[in-house]
Amino acid sequence: MTSIGQIIDENSSRTLAPAAVASQVALMSVISVAAVVTFNVLRPKNKAIYEPKVKYHVGDKRPPPISDSLFGWLPPLYRTTEPELLEKFGLDAVTFLRFTRMMRSIFTAVAFMCCAILLPIDAVYNLKHVPSSGRDILSMLTIRDVEGSYLFAHVAVTYMISALVMFFVWRHWKVMLHLRQQWFRSPEYMESFYARTLAIMHVPKKYQSDTGIRAIFDSVQVPYPTTSVHIGRKVGRLPELIDYHNDIVRELEQVLVTYLKDGKIAKERPTIRIGGFLGMGGVKKDAIDFYTAKLERVNRAIEDYRQEIDTRQPENYGFASMAAVPYAHIVANMLRKKHPKGTDVTLAPNPKDIIWANMNKSPADLFQKKVIGFSLLVLVCFFNTIPLFIISILANLSSISAYVHFLSAWSTASPGSFAFISGVLPPSISALFGVALPIIMRYLSRFQGALTHSRLDRAVVARYFAFLVISQLVIFTLIGVVFIAAEQVVNEIGEHVSFKDIIQNLHTLPATINSTYINQSSYWLTYFPLRGFLTVFDLAQVVNLVWVFFKKKVFGRTPRDIREWTQPAEFEYAIYYDLFMGSVALVFAPLAPLVALAGAVVFWASSWVYKYQLMFVFVTKVESGGRLWNMIVNRLLVSVVLMQLLMALTIGLQYGFKSFLWLTTVPPILFIVAFKSWINKTFYHQFLYYIPSREELEHAQVHSSRADASGNRIERRFGHPALHMELFTPMLHAKMMPLLGEVYKGPIGIDKAKLGEYGGKKLDAQVIDCGIKFAAVEQRDLEYDPALYKRDRGELDWDARSMASAAIFGHRPSESTSAYHQKAAFYATGGESGRSSPAPVSYSRTNTQSDIELSRLGQSVDNLPLLHDRGYGYPMDRQTPPPVPTFPPRFASPSPPYAPAGGVHLSPAEEIREAPLHRPYTPSREGLNYMTDPPQYNLTGRGAQRPY
């Protein structure tokens, strides 16, 4: 009878049998092909699922034409170039696609190099030096049993991989910097109000006012003043109440739609259990009456709260707009490390990107939340060892069969099914447990105080990557080492070896560690086919189809559900940036080249699938201009360092660390560190800020402070959305409305409901006894209106549709007109000379109102007409213009000075363009209220005059 030790010896040399890996690859390949076929068949008849962006897009950013033929979706993918992608889908989408292309290029080159160089070396060595009983087809293609000078071929390959990665990163960084600067100069960005706005965080209490914000900027003598400022206002629990109200509306709508499904009243009224646990205990109540009463109470609470709230109480954050986009970037660049009056001054994010609940957190609150969040993250990592242990056991089924009788009998009776389960179960369970991890990471990152959704994405990418590397690579390997070591001890106990000898035999532990993490390459060979299938499965959208069908047939869909499902979904960049997959492929590339080959195949599939998804299916939540790029490059370089460290460990375990041969793997790590430092100095700073040339500064589109102040643009754009957010109005299908009287016993009134979701359109509505309105939505109005989608997703017309907030602050709509829109025609034609500069060609000194300033002049920060000499203290007969200042070289790109066209003669007075908005204030004027004390002196300051 075979001893336990012999069984263990036969199985410990491999983690997953080649048959298990082959079965997983075959299975995932077959169902991936099936998913592609399903997509091709269903796509032409389900455009709302597979091509929503063809109908719903912003402006003229319509995706390219796509055919309904079986493979008609392929030509647009390889015909659409990057400039077109940038114009239509934004820089975030282009950044993601460039990342996938860079990764596929890297791993194509790495896989070719490793397979061409290392596979022959490993195979030849194993055939010559390793007995057939101690090897299999997979172990022959790894470094596991390779010894001696052959190992340094793998070391040499790590040098080549590091050089390849640095080359591709440098190449793509150059392009990304160019794309980022293009995005900064795009009309969409240059004409966005937030692009010329600064955010001021952690404002001390004595400066928490509009005047205090101005005083903060006065104290640092910035070269460009603010055109308008706004301190944040306290809103208390109003945002929570609004969210709670809207959630109740959704619940009530779903209950009513289920009860009145197909226009018929169900036999029994829906119920809800209050209290209890898992359907046991608690009190059962009528669901319709319960949600209706709750909605009535919340409506009253919000109404009372809005009447009582004092919006004059300031928060510890504020915003300040500048006259032009270049000015805002220059000032933000200057103040990024200065912290005037203890504040942090940065470029303001898009208001739609802000997580308002975290804006007012103090440094002490943030520190406390970060400590708690980090502790919870460690706790999640600890509990994640349970599924990791299960995966490790499943990945070692062949070894466990020595101890478990039914597994031993199963592997003997049906080796094919045993190998199939061994190959499919471990990666499947790993993927199943991994579904919840990004959700947990996002929640913890938000809890820790992320200020914007884009910063939240960056935090999730960073923490998710670190979490997976620590748990899936480090802890998973340690569990395997403990498992094999315990296996060895059990083997020796079975052979009646003394305790002393068992302890002495632990000197073989380094070899055990070495073989353990190399053996796990076979597990990753089952993981990559699963990742490839999940990528293709995303293309098929099977889950969405099944869920919509199930909900429609079983529960019914509310009008709100249909509206939200018909518009394009948001792309979760933080989840789809699969840096961990790239890290695994890099780490194992010199150890098991087949893993790099598997990574190359998956990244090739991902690059095409996600290009289709971003072109036709998904949209970016809020455009950040590719801010994730630097973070993902950093993680890629960290992966190269991990590869080198693992190779150093391999050489050290083979030769012993006293031999110092492992030091041959260290130089590439130093190269990576130096390369990263060079990247930061060369690219990163220019990536963060728009650095205008001198000519761009001269022709910058300058906005009037009067327009910003009188139109209250900064308050409407950066005021808390809870102050002007519309509450949800319950909506029902029109065919269900006649039954409402039977649902609610009592008088039903007839009215109209004005719905913000429908662009302010008034729909027929019924009012129940407690005053709640139910809007009737006709079948033709169920889907999201493409025109409204353009309105809601558009950026440039935001001011035109945010007038409601002006009423909160007591401003008349007539005061909300931006001077920029009034001057658009003038700038478009360039005035009389074709210039894009806001300065007019000629100026009459007898006019009391400038030609350029078409809106009525009022008391504001700039209460004088533009270019009015008297207001700046210049004598009428002045012949010599003031000296032209030299702009700091670190804030202006070198550019030849702008000169007038040949033959154009300029008078001395016309040689200088005075920008009245460019006026740094002296310290003595700190805190001055310009609304009541207008300046009467020359305050143009340095940099205000520029030669034409």
GICOR-V424368 format. One line per field, one symbol per residue. burial: + if it has 16 or more other C-alpha atoms within 10 Angstrom, else -. Layout:
burial: ???
//
This chain:
burial: ---++-++--+++++++++++-+++-+++--+--++-+++++++--++++++++++++--++++-+------+--++-------++-++++++++++++++++++++++++-+++-+++-+++-++-------++--++++++++++---+--++-++++++-+++--++-++--++-+++-+++---+++++++++++++++---++++++++++++++-++++++++++++++--++-++--++-++++++++++++++-+-+---+--++-------------+++-++--+--++-++--++----+--++++++++++++++++++++++---++--++++++++++++++-+++++---+--++--+---+---+--++-+++-++++++++++++----++--+------+++++++++++-+------++-+++-++++++++++++++++++++++-+++-+++-+++++++++++-++++++---------+------++-++++++++++++++++++++++++++++++-------------+++++++++-+++++-+-+++-++++++++++++++++++++++++++++++++++++++++++++++++++++++-++-++++++++++++++++++++-------+--+--++-++---+--+---+---++++++++++++++++++++++++++++++++++++++--+++++++++++--+--+----+---++-+-+-----++++++---++++++----++++--++++-+-+--++---++++--+-+----+++++--+--++--++---++++++--------+++++-+-+--++++++++++-++------------------+++-----------------+++++++++++----+++----------++++++++++
//
